[in-house]
Amino acid sequence: MKAVVYTEYGPPDVLQLKEVEKPAPGDNQILIRNQATTVNIGDIWARNFKAITPARFTMPLPLWLPSRMYFGFTKPRISILGSEFAGEVEAVGKDVKRFRKGDQVFGYRGQSMGANAEYLCMPEDGLVSIKPVNMTYEEAATVPYGALTALNLLRKANIQPGQKVLINGASGSIGSAAVQFAKYFGAEVTGVCSTPRLEFVKALGADRVIDYTKEDFTRNGETYDLIFDILGKSSFSSCKNSLKQNGVYLLASFKSKQLYQMLWTSTTPGKKVICALSSENLKDLLFIKELVEAGRIRSIIDRCYPLEQTAEAHRYVENGYKTGSVIITMENNNKKEKR
Ligand SMILES: NC(=O)c1ccc[n+]([C@@H]2O[C@H](COP(=O)([O-])OP(=O)(O)OC[C@H]3O[C@@H](n4cnc5c(N)ncnc54)[C@H](OP(=O)(O)O)[C@@H]3O)[C@@H](O)[C@H]2O)c1
């Protein structure tokens, strides 16, 4: 089968289209003929993990070493990137009960990656589900990472109907899903992003958008029940006045300092800091599929690249151009969609 392989860390050119051995499913695994995968920030980082110094790492320092060891110290341990996929089940192992040959599925491989390839195997109890009926393979492949992470983290902040919620980083993979989930949970949502992505965030359903290049949301006098900062670009001290009395400051990216703030605020009344790691599970993926089919969660595709142009797709994402999702398709259709 064809796959995009890398054997050294570096710029997008380290990604090479190669013939590699097609995987064979184990007894409890399914073999998927992959149709679409994505390029996310995690792929960009993993491609050049040696450049992710402790200072650039968006998690507490004690997690840096295990991550570096996981991805490989001097060269990558994982040779194929891509964490999201959508495709058709081509074969099933003898113990598989949930899936049959021909099923259309989508799913998430997390840090084990390996989806930038024509075929992949998944355990039947892994993060894989029948694809939403109302989505193409391309659309379905964009859903799992952002939606699983946003749903998981918003639940950890105990989001409630009627709350005023601000999402900082609303135009990214997690942020765009967070806007939609916050609306689904009945919140009034403000999305913060840069000028070119204001319309995109509005289209996701945000009640209000703030252009952070023109307005500082911490200084406009508005207060929120929940401020969800995806990249951790703000600080608890600057956001305190923008939080209601028992408001929550939720971080997807944080350092040890924010962990101490979480510990401290958990022991005192009033405003809280929550630093959370998402723990994805199959139940959430099945719930997300239902919401997609009910029209509550949608995917907006920026560009599609054929597998052989994966390096080009990395360049586009790495340069911060994406507005919506960037897809790798297995057919050589090179179609470019804007919706
Ligand atoms: N806690 C967890 O379990 C967990 C799991 C996965 C990932 N993460 C973290 O989540 C982050 C990646 O999120 P993602 O995948 O959504 O990233 P992404 O798709 O790359 O999106 C990041 C967005 O942030 C926006 N942005 C950049 N500077 C900003 C600023 N100063 N203020 C507001 N928005 C800004 C960018 O758009 P604009 O140009 O419109 O600003 C971009 O759309 C990483 O730091 C990663 O460590 C955490």
The ligand as an SDF file (V2000), in Angstrom:
LIG
                    3D

 48 52  0  0  0  0  0  0  0  0999 V2000
   -5.7120   19.3220   27.0090 N   0  0  0  0  0  0  0  0  0  0  0  0
   -5.7460   18.3990   26.0870 C   0  0  0  0  0  0  0  0  0  0  0  0
   -6.1330   17.2400   26.3230 O   0  0  0  0  0  0  0  0  0  0  0  0
   -5.3170   18.7360   24.7030 C   0  0  0  0  0  0  0  0  0  0  0  0
   -5.5330   17.8190   23.6580 C   0  0  0  0  0  0  0  0  0  0  0  0
   -5.1360   18.1740   22.3780 C   0  0  0  0  0  0  0  0  0  0  0  0
   -4.5330   19.4080   22.1510 C   0  0  0  0  0  0  0  0  0  0  0  0
   -4.3280   20.2590   23.1970 N   0  0  0  0  0  0  0  0  0  0  0  0
   -3.6940   21.5670   22.9770 C   0  0  0  0  0  0  0  0  0  0  0  0
   -4.5210   22.3180   22.1070 O   0  0  0  0  0  0  0  0  0  0  0  0
   -3.7080   23.1540   21.3200 C   0  0  0  0  0  0  0  0  0  0  0  0
   -4.0350   22.9760   19.8480 C   0  0  0  0  0  0  0  0  0  0  0  0
   -5.3740   23.2700   19.6220 O   0  0  0  0  0  0  0  0  0  0  0  0
   -6.0020   23.1160   18.1580 P   0  0  0  0  0  0  0  0  0  0  0  0
   -5.7240   21.7470   17.6510 O   0  0  0  0  0  0  0  0  0  0  0  0
   -7.3890   23.6130   18.2020 O   0  0  0  0  0  0  0  0  0  0  0  0
   -5.0660   24.1030   17.3550 O   0  0  0  0  0  0  0  0  0  0  0  0
   -5.2480   24.7150   15.9050 P   0  0  0  0  0  0  0  0  0  0  0  0
   -6.2330   23.9510   15.0990 O   0  0  0  0  0  0  0  0  0  0  0  0
   -3.8780   24.9290   15.3890 O   0  0  0  0  0  0  0  0  0  0  0  0
   -5.9160   26.1270   16.2090 O   0  0  0  0  0  0  0  0  0  0  0  0
   -5.3170   27.0910   16.9630 C   0  0  0  0  0  0  0  0  0  0  0  0
   -6.1110   28.3650   16.7190 C   0  0  0  0  0  0  0  0  0  0  0  0
   -5.6910   29.3520   17.6370 O   0  0  0  0  0  0  0  0  0  0  0  0
   -5.8570   30.5960   17.0200 C   0  0  0  0  0  0  0  0  0  0  0  0
   -4.9550   31.5540   17.6620 N   0  0  0  0  0  0  0  0  0  0  0  0
   -3.6430   31.7780   17.4420 C   0  0  0  0  0  0  0  0  0  0  0  0
   -3.2010   32.7640   18.2440 N   0  0  0  0  0  0  0  0  0  0  0  0
   -4.2580   33.1710   18.9960 C   0  0  0  0  0  0  0  0  0  0  0  0
   -4.4430   34.1550   20.0090 C   0  0  0  0  0  0  0  0  0  0  0  0
   -3.4390   34.9450   20.4160 N   0  0  0  0  0  0  0  0  0  0  0  0
   -5.6560   34.3010   20.5570 N   0  0  0  0  0  0  0  0  0  0  0  0
   -6.6920   33.5400   20.1680 C   0  0  0  0  0  0  0  0  0  0  0  0
   -6.5870   32.5760   19.2070 N   0  0  0  0  0  0  0  0  0  0  0  0
   -5.3750   32.4010   18.6300 C   0  0  0  0  0  0  0  0  0  0  0  0
   -5.5520   30.3710   15.5360 C   0  0  0  0  0  0  0  0  0  0  0  0
   -6.4300   31.0860   14.6990 O   0  0  0  0  0  0  0  0  0  0  0  0
   -6.5300   32.6550   14.5110 P   0  0  0  0  0  0  0  0  0  0  0  0
   -5.5390   33.0340   13.4830 O   0  0  0  0  0  0  0  0  0  0  0  0
   -7.9330   32.9190   14.0850 O   0  0  0  0  0  0  0  0  0  0  0  0
   -6.2150   33.2580   15.8080 O   0  0  0  0  0  0  0  0  0  0  0  0
   -5.8990   28.8950   15.3340 C   0  0  0  0  0  0  0  0  0  0  0  0
   -7.1040   28.7320   14.6150 O   0  0  0  0  0  0  0  0  0  0  0  0
   -2.2600   22.7920   21.6000 C   0  0  0  0  0  0  0  0  0  0  0  0
   -1.6650   23.7800   22.4240 O   0  0  0  0  0  0  0  0  0  0  0  0
   -2.3570   21.4550   22.3030 C   0  0  0  0  0  0  0  0  0  0  0  0
   -1.3300   21.2780   23.2420 O   0  0  0  0  0  0  0  0  0  0  0  0
   -4.7170   19.9580   24.4460 C   0  0  0  0  0  0  0  0  0  0  0  0
  1  2  1  0
  2  3  2  0
  2  4  1  0
  4  5  1  0
  4 48  2  0
  5  6  2  0
  6  7  1  0
  7  8  2  0
  8  9  1  0
  8 48  1  0
  9 10  1  0
  9 46  1  0
 10 11  1  0
 11 12  1  0
 11 44  1  0
 12 13  1  0
 13 14  1  0
 14 15  2  0
 14 16  1  0
 14 17  1  0
 17 18  1  0
 18 19  2  0
 18 20  1  0
 18 21  1  0
 21 22  1  0
 22 23  1  0
 23 24  1  0
 23 42  1  0
 24 25  1  0
 25 26  1  0
 25 36  1  0
 26 27  1  0
 26 35  1  0
 27 28  2  0
 28 29  1  0
 29 30  1  0
 29 35  2  0
 30 31  1  0
 30 32  2  0
 32 33  1  0
 33 34  2  0
 34 35  1  0
 36 37  1  0
 36 42  1  0
 37 38  1  0
 38 39  2  0
 38 40  1  0
 38 41  1  0
 42 43  1  0
 44 45  1  0
 44 46  1  0
 46 47  1  0
M  CHG  2   8   1  16  -1
M  END
$$$$
